[in-house]
Amino acid sequence: MTYTAQDYSKLLGSKHFSDGLMNNHFKLYQGYVTNVNKILDLLKTTELGTPTHVEIQRRLGWEFNGMRLHEYYFGNMEKDVVAMNSNSKLAQQIIKDFGSLENWEKDFRACCAMRGIGWVSLVYDPVGKRLFNIWINEHDVGYFIGTTPLLVTDVFEHAYFTDFGVDRPAYIVAFMNSINWKVPEHRFEEVMK
């Protein structure tokens, strides 16, 4: 199977992010897709157990997670916020696990404001039947195995530097004002089936 980059051009024209920033971000994402395909082809032709094969295999996780996290990120965004349904199953689970929607948002924003590069995601653990806000460092470290990402944001500098410079808090505000809450709500409903 060959992976194909998805089209997120619907996000162009946002009042929160410039088209220049978004187009550059789309190109970066397309690079991950290209590299996943290249690595999968290389794995077919390298001898098992050789240093080359081992390093290519190791690199696959980085490229694949970079591809998939960007798809979750762009997929849960719109040009402008689509409000959360406070009666949704997701909202009710957030209230159960964080005490209130406001407490969840404070926790999520605090995760986004942490120093470093990576990702922040609201994930659901079907075994513990609970939500977590998690920090994922550089695509492949810190992900809670077995959880389902519901809401994902990119906190690598490339996601905001063009428009916001080093003002990550302003980027977080822009991101929060660009969430299409129907997407995380749908992702949660799917995992609860």
Buried (B, 14 or more C-beta within 10 A) or exposed (E): EEBEBBEBEEBEEBEBBBEEBBBBBBEBBBBBBBBBBEBBEBEEEBEEEEEEBEEBBEBBBBBBBBBBBBBBBBBBBBBEBBEBEEEBEBBEBBBEBBEEEEEBBEBBBEBBEEEEEBBBBBBBBEEEEBBBBBBBEBBBEEBBEEBBBBBBBBBBBEBBBBBBEEEBEBBBBBBBBBBBBBBBBBBBEEBEE
